[in-house]
Amino acid sequence: MRTRTIGLGAFRHRRARWAWVAITGVLFAMGCPSDPPSVVAPCPDGSDACPCSVIGECPEGRVCRNHACLVAEVSELRLRARDARSCELLLTDDEGYLAEVEPNDGVLAQSARRGSRTGVAFIAEGDVALAGAPLRLRWLDAPPVPESVVCFDRTGAELADARVEVR
């Protein structure tokens, strides 16, 4: 019959394993740290800038740019296209910074930025024509300039007379 002797190395290995189990158990019992707070401290009245939260959020009416919450101007995008159900738009902001594109009620929108250009696609939620001002734009320094727009009717046909302006 063979007997196996356990050397001192195996004993140390077992002790180390039990130490890791004990440490893991203690850490598990303590719980995980909470996520960073998403609550944003208000900026002092009259201040031009205050720091953004750790996740890049700012108080209402401000946008995070270069780790500072800056006061953003708001403009409406006015659409001139009869019976338009959806549009694609290209905005340029060479002299300013387009911070956010917000759809108004009854409109779904998606935007993507590359350099100083922002592409925006928006569509009416139901089978109703987009009217008036379907989007709000938040910007810094100078308002964005519409470069091109293409709109479509309920059948998907392109509308020839589509125009937009930022007010």
CYANA upper distance limits for C-alpha pairs under 8 A (distance plus 0.5 A):
  6 ILE  CA     10 ALA  CA      6.81
  6 ILE  CA     11 PHE  CA      7.74
  7 GLY  CA     11 PHE  CA      7.19
  8 LEU  CA     12 ARG  CA      6.80
  9 GLY  CA     13 HIS  CA      6.70
 10 ALA  CA     14 ARG  CA      6.70
 11 PHE  CA     15 ARG  CA      6.76
 12 ARG  CA     16 ALA  CA      6.68
 13 HIS  CA     17 ARG  CA      6.79
 14 ARG  CA     18 TRP  CA      6.76
 15 ARG  CA     19 ALA  CA      6.61
 16 ALA  CA     20 TRP  CA      6.84
 17 ARG  CA     21 VAL  CA      6.85
 18 TRP  CA     22 ALA  CA      6.61
 19 ALA  CA     23 ILE  CA      6.65
 20 TRP  CA     24 THR  CA      6.51
 21 VAL  CA     25 GLY  CA      6.61
 22 ALA  CA     26 VAL  CA      6.75
 23 ILE  CA     27 LEU  CA      6.72
 24 THR  CA     28 PHE  CA      6.54
 25 GLY  CA     29 ALA  CA      6.59
 26 VAL  CA     30 MET  CA      6.76
 27 LEU  CA     31 GLY  CA      6.93
 27 LEU  CA     32 CYS  CA      8.39
 28 PHE  CA     32 CYS  CA      7.88
 36 PRO  CA     54 VAL  CA      7.54
 36 PRO  CA     55 ILE  CA      8.23
 37 PRO  CA     54 VAL  CA      8.28
 38 SER  CA     53 SER  CA      7.44
 38 SER  CA     54 VAL  CA      8.20
 38 SER  CA     55 ILE  CA      7.39
 38 SER  CA     57 GLU  CA      7.89
 39 VAL  CA     53 SER  CA      8.17
 40 VAL  CA     52 CYS  CA      8.14
 40 VAL  CA     53 SER  CA      6.34
 40 VAL  CA     57 GLU  CA      7.19
 40 VAL  CA     58 CYS  CA      6.55
 40 VAL  CA     59 PRO  CA      6.63
 41 ALA  CA     53 SER  CA      8.35
 41 ALA  CA     59 PRO  CA      7.75
 42 PRO  CA     59 PRO  CA      6.54
 43 CYS  CA     47 SER  CA      7.38
 43 CYS  CA     49 ALA  CA      8.04
 43 CYS  CA     50 CYS  CA      6.33
 43 CYS  CA     59 PRO  CA      7.75
 44 PRO  CA     50 CYS  CA      8.42
 48 ASP  CA     70 LEU  CA      6.87
 48 ASP  CA     71 VAL  CA      7.36
 49 ALA  CA     68 ALA  CA      6.34
 49 ALA  CA     69 CYS  CA      5.79
 49 ALA  CA     70 LEU  CA      5.51
 49 ALA  CA     71 VAL  CA      7.83
 50 CYS  CA     68 ALA  CA      5.95
 50 CYS  CA     69 CYS  CA      5.71
 50 CYS  CA     70 LEU  CA      7.74
 51 PRO  CA     67 HIS  CA      6.47
 51 PRO  CA     68 ALA  CA      5.00
 51 PRO  CA     69 CYS  CA      6.22
 52 CYS  CA     56 GLY  CA      5.82
 52 CYS  CA     57 GLU  CA      6.17
 52 CYS  CA     58 CYS  CA      6.02
 52 CYS  CA     64 CYS  CA      6.44
 52 CYS  CA     67 HIS  CA      5.94
 52 CYS  CA     68 ALA  CA      5.70
 52 CYS  CA     69 CYS  CA      5.84
 53 SER  CA     57 GLU  CA      5.73
 53 SER  CA     58 CYS  CA      7.08
 56 GLY  CA     64 CYS  CA      6.58
 56 GLY  CA     67 HIS  CA      7.73
 57 GLU  CA     63 VAL  CA      8.00
 57 GLU  CA     64 CYS  CA      6.95
 58 CYS  CA     62 ARG  CA      6.31
 58 CYS  CA     63 VAL  CA      6.44
 58 CYS  CA     64 CYS  CA      6.65
 58 CYS  CA     69 CYS  CA      6.15
 59 PRO  CA     63 VAL  CA      8.45
 59 PRO  CA     69 CYS  CA      8.22
 61 GLY  CA     71 VAL  CA      6.79
 61 GLY  CA     72 ALA  CA      6.67
 62 ARG  CA     69 CYS  CA      6.11
 62 ARG  CA     70 LEU  CA      5.65
 62 ARG  CA     71 VAL  CA      5.00
 62 ARG  CA     72 ALA  CA      5.79
 63 VAL  CA     68 ALA  CA      8.44
 63 VAL  CA     69 CYS  CA      5.76
 63 VAL  CA     70 LEU  CA      5.94
 63 VAL  CA     71 VAL  CA      7.12
 63 VAL  CA     72 ALA  CA      6.72
 63 VAL  CA     99 ALA  CA      7.21
 64 CYS  CA     68 ALA  CA      5.91
 64 CYS  CA     69 CYS  CA      5.03
 64 CYS  CA     70 LEU  CA      6.87
 65 ARG  CA     69 CYS  CA      6.95
 65 ARG  CA     70 LEU  CA      7.45
 71 VAL  CA    140 LEU  CA      8.12
 72 ALA  CA    138 ARG  CA      6.22
 72 ALA  CA    139 TRP  CA      5.91
 72 ALA  CA    140 LEU  CA      5.95
 73 GLU  CA    138 ARG  CA      6.07
 73 GLU  CA    139 TRP  CA      5.86
 73 GLU  CA    140 LEU  CA      6.76
 74 VAL  CA    136 ARG  CA      7.15
 74 VAL  CA    137 LEU  CA      6.06
 74 VAL  CA    138 ARG  CA      5.14
 74 VAL  CA    139 TRP  CA      7.00
 75 SER  CA    136 ARG  CA      6.25
 75 SER  CA    137 LEU  CA      5.72
 75 SER  CA    138 ARG  CA      7.16
 75 SER  CA    143 PRO  CA      8.24
 75 SER  CA    166 VAL  CA      6.84
 75 SER  CA    167 ARG  CA      5.81
 76 GLU  CA    133 ALA  CA      6.41
 76 GLU  CA    134 PRO  CA      8.33
 76 GLU  CA    135 LEU  CA      6.47
 76 GLU  CA    136 ARG  CA      5.11
 76 GLU  CA    137 LEU  CA      6.60
 76 GLU  CA    166 VAL  CA      6.32
 76 GLU  CA    167 ARG  CA      5.85
 77 LEU  CA    133 ALA  CA      5.90
 77 LEU  CA    134 PRO  CA      7.21
 77 LEU  CA    135 LEU  CA      5.87
 77 LEU  CA    136 ARG  CA      6.62
 77 LEU  CA    137 LEU  CA      7.53
 77 LEU  CA    164 VAL  CA      7.16
 77 LEU  CA    165 GLU  CA      6.31
 77 LEU  CA    166 VAL  CA      5.17
 77 LEU  CA    167 ARG  CA      6.92
 78 ARG  CA    132 GLY  CA      6.11
 78 ARG  CA    133 ALA  CA      5.01
 78 ARG  CA    134 PRO  CA      7.64
 78 ARG  CA    135 LEU  CA      8.29
 78 ARG  CA    164 VAL  CA      5.97
 78 ARG  CA    165 GLU  CA      5.76
 78 ARG  CA    166 VAL  CA      6.67
 78 ARG  CA    167 ARG  CA      7.57
 79 LEU  CA    130 LEU  CA      8.32
 79 LEU  CA    131 ALA  CA      7.23
 79 LEU  CA    132 GLY  CA      6.21
 79 LEU  CA    133 ALA  CA      6.56
 79 LEU  CA    134 PRO  CA      7.80
 79 LEU  CA    162 ALA  CA      8.01
 79 LEU  CA    163 ARG  CA      6.60
 79 LEU  CA    164 VAL  CA      5.13
 79 LEU  CA    165 GLU  CA      7.36
 80 ARG  CA    131 ALA  CA      8.32
 80 ARG  CA    132 GLY  CA      7.94
 80 ARG  CA    161 ASP  CA      8.33
 80 ARG  CA    162 ALA  CA      6.21
 80 ARG  CA    163 ARG  CA      5.49
 80 ARG  CA    164 VAL  CA      6.39
 81 ALA  CA    151 CYS  CA      7.82
 81 ALA  CA    159 LEU  CA      7.84
 81 ALA  CA    161 ASP  CA      6.66
 81 ALA  CA    162 ALA  CA      4.95
 81 ALA  CA    163 ARG  CA      6.88
 82 ARG  CA    129 ALA  CA      7.97
 82 ARG  CA    162 ALA  CA      8.24
 83 ASP  CA    128 VAL  CA      8.38
 83 ASP  CA    129 ALA  CA      5.35
 83 ASP  CA    130 LEU  CA      7.50
 83 ASP  CA    153 ASP  CA      6.25
 83 ASP  CA    154 ARG  CA      8.00
 84 ALA  CA    129 ALA  CA      5.76
 84 ALA  CA    130 LEU  CA      6.10
 84 ALA  CA    151 CYS  CA      6.44
 84 ALA  CA    152 PHE  CA      5.89
 84 ALA  CA    153 ASP  CA      5.16
 84 ALA  CA    154 ARG  CA      7.64
 84 ALA  CA    159 LEU  CA      7.88
 85 ARG  CA    123 ILE  CA      6.32
 85 ARG  CA    124 ALA  CA      6.02
 85 ARG  CA    127 ASP  CA      7.71
 85 ARG  CA    128 VAL  CA      7.14
 85 ARG  CA    129 ALA  CA      5.63
 85 ARG  CA    130 LEU  CA      6.13
 85 ARG  CA    151 CYS  CA      7.93
 85 ARG  CA    152 PHE  CA      6.49
 85 ARG  CA    153 ASP  CA      5.75
 85 ARG  CA    154 ARG  CA      6.27
 86 SER  CA    121 ALA  CA      7.99
 86 SER  CA    122 PHE  CA      6.12
 86 SER  CA    123 ILE  CA      4.58
 86 SER  CA    124 ALA  CA      6.80
 86 SER  CA    130 LEU  CA      7.84
 86 SER  CA    151 CYS  CA      6.14
 86 SER  CA    152 PHE  CA      5.93
 86 SER  CA    153 ASP  CA      7.55
 87 CYS  CA    121 ALA  CA      6.31
 87 CYS  CA    122 PHE  CA      6.04
 87 CYS  CA    123 ILE  CA      7.01
 87 CYS  CA    149 VAL  CA      7.42
 87 CYS  CA    150 VAL  CA      6.03
 87 CYS  CA    151 CYS  CA      4.50
 87 CYS  CA    152 PHE  CA      6.69
 88 GLU  CA    119 GLY  CA      7.87
 88 GLU  CA    120 VAL  CA      6.26
 88 GLU  CA    121 ALA  CA      4.96
 88 GLU  CA    122 PHE  CA      7.11
 88 GLU  CA    149 VAL  CA      6.19
 88 GLU  CA    150 VAL  CA      5.76
 88 GLU  CA    151 CYS  CA      6.81
 89 LEU  CA    119 GLY  CA      6.29
 89 LEU  CA    120 VAL  CA      5.56
 89 LEU  CA    121 ALA  CA      6.80
 89 LEU  CA    146 PRO  CA      7.84
 89 LEU  CA    147 GLU  CA      8.14
 89 LEU  CA    148 SER  CA      6.31
 89 LEU  CA    149 VAL  CA      4.93
 89 LEU  CA    150 VAL  CA      7.04
 90 LEU  CA    117 ARG  CA      7.40
 90 LEU  CA    118 THR  CA      6.31
 90 LEU  CA    119 GLY  CA      5.12
 90 LEU  CA    120 VAL  CA      6.81
 90 LEU  CA    146 PRO  CA      6.56
 90 LEU  CA    147 GLU  CA      5.91
 90 LEU  CA    148 SER  CA      5.78
 90 LEU  CA    149 VAL  CA      6.97
 91 LEU  CA    117 ARG  CA      6.15
 91 LEU  CA    118 THR  CA      5.67
 91 LEU  CA    119 GLY  CA      6.90
 91 LEU  CA    120 VAL  CA      8.36
 91 LEU  CA    144 PRO  CA      6.47
 91 LEU  CA    145 VAL  CA      5.97
 91 LEU  CA    146 PRO  CA      5.00
 91 LEU  CA    147 GLU  CA      5.94
 91 LEU  CA    148 SER  CA      7.87
 92 THR  CA    116 SER  CA      6.27
 92 THR  CA    117 ARG  CA      5.03
 92 THR  CA    118 THR  CA      6.94
 92 THR  CA    144 PRO  CA      5.96
 92 THR  CA    145 VAL  CA      5.67
 92 THR  CA    146 PRO  CA      6.88
 92 THR  CA    147 GLU  CA      6.93
 93 ASP  CA     97 TYR  CA      6.17
 93 ASP  CA     98 LEU  CA      6.89
 93 ASP  CA    116 SER  CA      5.83
 93 ASP  CA    117 ARG  CA      6.88
 93 ASP  CA    142 ALA  CA      7.91
 93 ASP  CA    143 PRO  CA      7.40
 93 ASP  CA    144 PRO  CA      5.02
 93 ASP  CA    145 VAL  CA      6.75
 94 ASP  CA    116 SER  CA      6.19
 94 ASP  CA    144 PRO  CA      8.34
 95 GLU  CA    141 ASP  CA      7.58
 95 GLU  CA    142 ALA  CA      6.30
 96 GLY  CA    139 TRP  CA      7.60
 96 GLY  CA    140 LEU  CA      6.09
 96 GLY  CA    141 ASP  CA      5.17
 96 GLY  CA    142 ALA  CA      4.82
 96 GLY  CA    143 PRO  CA      6.87
 96 GLY  CA    144 PRO  CA      7.47
 97 TYR  CA    116 SER  CA      8.03
 97 TYR  CA    139 TRP  CA      6.02
 97 TYR  CA    140 LEU  CA      5.62
 97 TYR  CA    141 ASP  CA      7.21
 97 TYR  CA    142 ALA  CA      7.52
 97 TYR  CA    143 PRO  CA      8.13
 97 TYR  CA    144 PRO  CA      7.91
 98 LEU  CA    118 THR  CA      8.37
 98 LEU  CA    137 LEU  CA      7.70
 98 LEU  CA    138 ARG  CA      6.71
 98 LEU  CA    139 TRP  CA      4.90
 98 LEU  CA    140 LEU  CA      7.08
 98 LEU  CA    143 PRO  CA      7.83
 98 LEU  CA    144 PRO  CA      6.84
 99 ALA  CA    137 LEU  CA      8.15
 99 ALA  CA    138 ARG  CA      5.98
 99 ALA  CA    139 TRP  CA      5.65
 99 ALA  CA    140 LEU  CA      7.69
100 GLU  CA    137 LEU  CA      6.37
100 GLU  CA    138 ARG  CA      5.54
100 GLU  CA    139 TRP  CA      7.52
101 VAL  CA    109 ALA  CA      8.48
101 VAL  CA    111 SER  CA      7.50
101 VAL  CA    135 LEU  CA      7.25
101 VAL  CA    136 ARG  CA      6.49
101 VAL  CA    137 LEU  CA      5.38
101 VAL  CA    138 ARG  CA      7.07
102 GLU  CA    109 ALA  CA      7.94
102 GLU  CA    135 LEU  CA      6.13
102 GLU  CA    136 ARG  CA      5.57
102 GLU  CA    137 LEU  CA      6.84
103 PRO  CA    107 VAL  CA      6.13
103 PRO  CA    108 LEU  CA      6.64
103 PRO  CA    109 ALA  CA      6.34
103 PRO  CA    122 PHE  CA      8.45
103 PRO  CA    134 PRO  CA      6.53
103 PRO  CA    135 LEU  CA      5.02
103 PRO  CA    136 ARG  CA      6.77
104 ASN  CA    133 ALA  CA      8.16
104 ASN  CA    134 PRO  CA      5.89
104 ASN  CA    135 LEU  CA      6.05
104 ASN  CA    136 ARG  CA      7.49
105 ASP  CA    134 PRO  CA      8.34
106 GLY  CA    124 ALA  CA      6.45
106 GLY  CA    125 GLU  CA      5.77
106 GLY  CA    126 GLY  CA      7.91
107 VAL  CA    122 PHE  CA      7.22
107 VAL  CA    123 ILE  CA      6.22
107 VAL  CA    124 ALA  CA      5.13
107 VAL  CA    125 GLU  CA      5.90
107 VAL  CA    130 LEU  CA      8.45
107 VAL  CA    134 PRO  CA      6.96
108 LEU  CA    122 PHE  CA      6.02
108 LEU  CA    123 ILE  CA      5.91
108 LEU  CA    124 ALA  CA      6.86
108 LEU  CA    125 GLU  CA      6.81
109 ALA  CA    120 VAL  CA      7.51
109 ALA  CA    121 ALA  CA      6.17
109 ALA  CA    122 PHE  CA      4.65
109 ALA  CA    123 ILE  CA      7.03
110 GLN  CA    120 VAL  CA      6.28
110 GLN  CA    121 ALA  CA      5.98
110 GLN  CA    122 PHE  CA      6.96
111 SER  CA    118 THR  CA      7.17
111 SER  CA    119 GLY  CA      6.01
111 SER  CA    120 VAL  CA      4.82
111 SER  CA    121 ALA  CA      6.92
112 ALA  CA    118 THR  CA      6.08
112 ALA  CA    119 GLY  CA      5.82
112 ALA  CA    120 VAL  CA      7.14
113 ARG  CA    117 ARG  CA      6.35
113 ARG  CA    118 THR  CA      4.78
113 ARG  CA    119 GLY  CA      6.88
114 ARG  CA    118 THR  CA      6.79
123 ILE  CA    130 LEU  CA      8.19
124 ALA  CA    128 VAL  CA      7.01
124 ALA  CA    129 ALA  CA      7.45
124 ALA  CA    130 LEU  CA      6.51
127 ASP  CA    154 ARG  CA      7.79
130 LEU  CA    134 PRO  CA      7.19
139 TRP  CA    143 PRO  CA      6.55
139 TRP  CA    144 PRO  CA      7.94
143 PRO  CA    166 VAL  CA      8.06
144 PRO  CA    166 VAL  CA      7.99
145 VAL  CA    166 VAL  CA      7.74
146 PRO  CA    164 VAL  CA      7.50
146 PRO  CA    165 GLU  CA      7.31
146 PRO  CA    166 VAL  CA      8.02
149 VAL  CA    162 ALA  CA      7.33
149 VAL  CA    163 ARG  CA      7.15
149 VAL  CA    164 VAL  CA      7.68
150 VAL  CA    158 GLU  CA      7.51
150 VAL  CA    159 LEU  CA      7.71
150 VAL  CA    162 ALA  CA      7.02
151 CYS  CA    158 GLU  CA      6.34
151 CYS  CA    159 LEU  CA      6.06
151 CYS  CA    162 ALA  CA      6.63
152 PHE  CA    156 GLY  CA      5.75
152 PHE  CA    157 ALA  CA      5.82
152 PHE  CA    158 GLU  CA      4.95
152 PHE  CA    159 LEU  CA      5.94
153 ASP  CA    157 ALA  CA      6.06
153 ASP  CA    158 GLU  CA      7.06
153 ASP  CA    159 LEU  CA      7.10
